[in-house]
Amino acid sequence: MITPSQDSAPLATLDDLSTVDISDVVDQAQKRLGHHLFQDRTHYSRVNGTAGWRTAAHTWVRLSWRRDRGVDVPSWTGAEEAAALVHGVPKPEWIAAATWSDPGRGVVWKAEESALAPSPAISSTAELPPDTQLPQQWWAELTQGLANLAAHETNRVAMEQAHLTRRIHEVYGIGVDTRVPDDEWACAHGDLGYANLTGPDLMFLDWESWGMAPIGWDAACLWSASLSVPEVADRVLEEFAEQFSTRSGLLCRLLLCANVARASKRAGREFPLTEVMATTAATLLSELVRMP
C-alpha cells in the first residue's frame, strides 16, 4: 500500500493524469512489476484517464485507476480475460498486472504489462486523423479479426438492450422499434476507435469493454470515428455492408446518431457531426420502418 503525499490529487482531478503528480504511483508500479519505466516518454490518454510507458524490458505498462468503492469488475479485468479467452484477434500479449490501494486518493491503481505493439495507435483520440493511410492488408486483418472475435462466446456485456432502447427513445421517440433479435448479438470489442487500433500493422488495444453487443456495434463505432474522412467512412460502410443491412446494424448506427444529437442539445450548439448524423438518422429511421 502506498502512502501518498499530503498534496496527493483527489479523485476528481485524476481524469487527466498529465496534470497531477503521480510520481509515487509510478515508483510503486516499477517496484511491483520489476521494470524501469521511461518516464520521459509518458503517454497520457485524456479519453480514459490512463498513462503508459515503455519499459527497460521492451514491454509496455499501462496505468489505470478506479474508485476504491464500487470498482467496475468487468472493465477492471477486461484485458486479463481477453488474454485468456480471445483468440484469432491481433492484440499485444498480456504479461502481468499489479494492483494496490491508495486510500489517500480514494482509488485503486492497476499497472498492466504487455508486449509492445509493432505499430503505434493510429490516433490519440477515437477519431481518424485526416491524412491517415491504411493499407489493404490492414482492412483485411480488421474484418477477419472482428469476425473471429464475433465467434467467441462470453458472459461479458459490451452493450445492453436497455441502454440502446433508452437512448434512441429519448432522442427519436418511443415509436421506434429498438428490439435487437436474439440471433443478432455477438462478441464485440466494445470501444472500437482509432485510439484502440494500431497501424500500419494492425492490433486491437484496450480490452476493458469487450463483451456481447448487437452485431454491427464495432463497425458502427468505427464508421462514426471515420466521418471526418468521408472516403474512409464510406470504406467502413462497404467493408461491413452485410452487418449494416441488419436490424441490429441499423440500430447501432442510429444509437451513435442519437448520442451526437443528445450531446448537441445539451450543449446548446451544433458539433461538427451534428448535421451529418441528423441526415443519417432520418435515413436509418426510414429503413427501420420498412423492416419486417
C-alpha positions in Angstrom: 0.0 0.0 0.0 1.4 3.4 -0.9 1.4 6.4 1.4 0.7 9.4 -0.8 2.0 12.8 0.0 -0.2 15.4 1.5 -0.8 17.1 -1.8 -1.9 13.8 -3.5 -4.5 14.5 -6.1 -8.1 13.9 -5.1 -10.2 11.6 -7.3 -11.9 14.4 -9.3 -8.6 15.6 -10.8 -7.3 12.2 -12.0 -9.3 12.2 -15.3 -6.1 13.6 -16.8 -3.0 12.1 -15.2 -0.8 14.6 -17.0 -2.0 17.4 -14.7 -1.1 15.8 -11.4 1.9 14.5 -9.6 1.7 10.7 -9.6 5.5 10.1 -9.1 4.8 8.0 -6.0 2.4 5.8 -8.1 4.9 5.3 -10.8 7.5 4.3 -8.3 5.1 1.7 -7.0 4.4 0.4 -10.5 8.1 0.0 -11.1 8.7 -1.9 -7.8 5.7 -4.2 -8.2 6.4 -5.1 -11.9 10.1 -5.1 -11.5 10.8 -2.9 -14.6 12.2 0.6 -15.1 9.6 2.9 -16.8 10.9 5.5 -19.2 9.1 8.5 -17.7 10.5 11.0 -20.2 8.3 9.3 -22.8 5.0 9.1 -20.9 1.8 8.7 -23.0 -1.3 10.2 -21.4 -4.8 9.4 -22.5 -7.4 12.1 -21.9 -10.1 9.7 -23.2 -9.9 7.3 -20.3 -7.6 8.9 -17.7 -4.7 6.4 -18.1 -1.0 6.7 -18.6 1.5 4.4 -20.3 5.3 3.9 -20.6 7.8 1.8 -22.4 9.9 -0.3 -20.0 13.6 -1.2 -20.0 12.4 -4.8 -20.8 11.0 -3.6 -24.1 7.4 -4.0 -22.9 4.6 -1.6 -22.2 3.0 -0.7 -18.9 -0.4 0.9 -18.7 -1.6 2.6 -15.5 -5.3 3.0 -14.8 -7.4 3.7 -11.7 -10.8 3.1 -10.2 -12.6 4.3 -7.2 -11.8 2.2 -4.1 -15.5 1.5 -3.7 -17.8 0.2 -6.5 -15.0 -0.9 -8.8 -16.4 -2.0 -12.2 -15.2 -5.5 -12.2 -15.8 -6.4 -15.9 -13.9 -3.4 -17.2 -11.2 -3.9 -14.5 -10.5 -7.4 -15.6 -11.1 -7.0 -19.3 -7.5 -7.2 -20.5 -6.7 -10.2 -18.4 -9.9 -12.1 -19.6 -9.2 -11.2 -23.2 -5.7 -12.6 -22.9 -7.1 -15.9 -21.7 -10.3 -16.2 -23.8 -10.0 -14.2 -27.0 -8.0 -15.9 -29.8 -7.7 -15.1 -33.5 -7.6 -11.4 -32.9 -4.3 -9.5 -33.2 -3.6 -7.9 -29.8 -0.5 -7.3 -27.7 0.4 -10.3 -25.4 -0.7 -9.6 -21.9 2.1 -10.4 -19.4 1.3 -9.4 -15.8 -0.6 -6.9 -13.6 -0.2 -5.3 -10.2 -3.0 -3.6 -8.2 -2.8 -1.7 -5.0 -5.0 0.5 -2.8 -4.4 4.3 -2.4 -6.6 5.4 0.4 -5.3 8.9 0.4 -6.7 9.5 -3.1 -9.6 7.1 -2.6 -8.7 4.9 -5.6 -7.2 1.6 -6.5 -4.4 1.6 -9.1 -3.6 -1.1 -11.7 -0.4 -1.3 -13.7 -0.6 -3.8 -16.5 2.3 -5.0 -18.5 2.0 -6.2 -22.1 4.2 -6.7 -25.2 4.8 -3.7 -27.3 2.6 -3.4 -30.4 4.6 -3.4 -33.7 3.0 -0.1 -34.7 1.6 2.9 -32.7 -2.0 3.7 -32.1 -3.5 5.4 -35.2 -4.8 8.4 -33.2 -4.6 9.8 -29.7 -8.5 10.1 -29.9 -11.2 7.8 -31.3 -11.4 9.9 -34.5 -9.3 9.2 -37.6 -6.7 11.8 -38.4 -7.3 13.4 -41.9 -4.1 12.2 -43.7 -4.1 8.6 -42.4 -3.3 5.9 -45.0 -4.4 2.4 -44.1 -3.1 -0.4 -46.4 -5.3 -3.1 -47.9 -3.8 -5.7 -45.6 -4.9 -3.6 -42.6 -8.5 -3.7 -43.8 -8.3 -7.5 -44.4 -6.9 -8.1 -40.9 -9.5 -5.8 -39.4 -12.5 -7.6 -40.9 -11.1 -11.0 -40.2 -10.2 -10.1 -36.6 -13.7 -8.8 -35.9 -15.2 -11.9 -37.5 -13.0 -14.1 -35.2 -14.0 -12.1 -32.2 -17.7 -12.3 -33.0 -17.4 -16.1 -33.0 -16.5 -16.1 -29.3 -19.0 -16.9 -26.5 -18.8 -14.9 -23.3 -20.9 -13.7 -20.4 -19.4 -10.3 -20.6 -21.6 -7.5 -21.8 -20.4 -4.6 -24.0 -23.9 -3.1 -24.9 -27.2 -3.7 -23.1 -30.5 -3.7 -24.9 -31.9 -1.4 -22.2 -29.2 1.2 -22.9 -29.8 1.2 -26.7 -33.6 1.4 -26.2 -33.4 4.2 -23.6 -31.1 6.4 -25.6 -32.8 6.0 -29.0 -36.3 6.6 -27.5 -35.0 9.7 -25.6 -34.0 11.3 -28.9 -36.4 9.8 -31.6 -39.4 8.9 -29.6 -40.9 5.6 -28.2 -42.4 4.7 -31.6 -39.0 3.4 -32.8 -38.8 -0.4 -32.6 -35.4 -0.9 -30.9 -35.7 -4.6 -30.3 -32.5 -6.5 -31.4 -33.3 -10.0 -32.5 -31.9 -12.8 -30.3 -29.7 -14.1 -33.2 -28.2 -10.6 -33.9 -25.9 -10.5 -30.8 -22.2 -11.3 -30.9 -19.0 -10.8 -29.1 -17.5 -7.3 -29.7 -14.5 -5.2 -28.7 -17.0 -2.6 -27.4 -14.8 0.5 -27.7 -13.5 0.5 -31.3 -12.0 3.7 -32.4 -8.7 4.7 -33.8 -7.0 5.2 -30.4 -7.6 1.5 -29.9 -6.3 0.3 -33.3 -2.7 0.4 -34.4 -1.3 0.9 -37.9 0.0 0.2 -40.4 0.4 -3.2 -38.6 -3.0 -3.9 -37.0 -3.5 -4.7 -33.4 -6.6 -4.2 -31.2 -5.8 -2.3 -27.9 -7.6 -1.6 -24.6 -9.9 -4.5 -23.9 -11.8 -3.1 -20.9 -15.2 -3.0 -22.7 -15.4 -6.3 -24.7 -18.4 -8.5 -24.5 -21.7 -9.2 -26.1 -23.3 -6.4 -28.2 -25.7 -6.1 -31.2 -24.0 -7.2 -34.4 -22.6 -4.2 -36.1 -21.7 -2.3 -32.9 -17.9 -2.3 -33.5 -18.3 -1.5 -37.2 -20.7 1.4 -36.3 -18.3 2.8 -33.9 -15.5 2.7 -36.5 -17.9 4.3 -39.1 -18.6 7.2 -36.6 -14.9 7.7 -35.8 -14.2 7.9 -39.6 -16.7 10.5 -40.5 -14.2 13.3 -40.6 -12.6 11.5 -43.5 -15.6 10.7 -45.8 -13.8 8.3 -48.1 -12.8 6.1 -45.1 -16.3 6.3 -43.6 -17.5 5.0 -47.0 -14.9 2.3 -46.9 -16.2 1.1 -43.5 -19.8 1.1 -44.8 -18.6 -1.0 -47.7 -16.5 -3.5 -45.7 -19.3 -4.1 -43.2 -22.3 -3.7 -45.6 -23.8 -7.0 -44.5 -23.8 -6.0 -40.9 -25.2 -2.6 -41.6 -28.1 -4.1 -43.6 -29.4 -5.9 -40.5 -31.8 -4.5 -37.9 -29.0 -4.6 -35.3 -26.6 -2.8 -37.6 -29.2 -0.1 -38.4 -29.9 0.4 -34.7 -26.2 0.6 -33.8 -25.7 3.5 -36.2 -28.9 5.1 -35.0 -27.7 5.0 -31.4 -24.5 6.8 -32.4 -26.6 9.4 -34.2 -28.7 9.8 -31.0 -25.6 10.3 -28.9 -24.5 13.2 -31.1 -28.0 14.7 -31.2 -28.3 14.4 -27.4 -24.9 16.0 -26.8 -25.6 18.8 -29.2 -28.9 19.6 -27.5 -27.4 19.6 -24.0 -24.6 21.9 -25.2 -27.0 24.2 -26.9 -24.9 24.2 -30.1 -24.1 22.1 -33.1 -21.0 19.9 -33.3 -19.1 19.1 -36.5 -21.1 15.9 -36.9 -24.5 17.2 -35.8 -25.8 17.8 -39.4 -24.5 14.6 -41.0 -25.7 12.5 -38.1 -29.2 14.1 -38.3 -29.3 13.3 -42.1 -28.1 9.8 -41.4 -30.7 9.2 -38.7 -33.5 10.2 -41.0 -32.4 7.6 -43.5 -31.9 4.9 -40.8 -35.4 5.6 -39.3 -37.0 5.1 -42.7 -35.1 1.9 -43.3 -36.1 0.6 -39.9 -39.8 1.3 -40.6 -39.6 -0.8 -43.8 -38.0 -3.7 -42.0 -40.3 -6.7 -41.1 
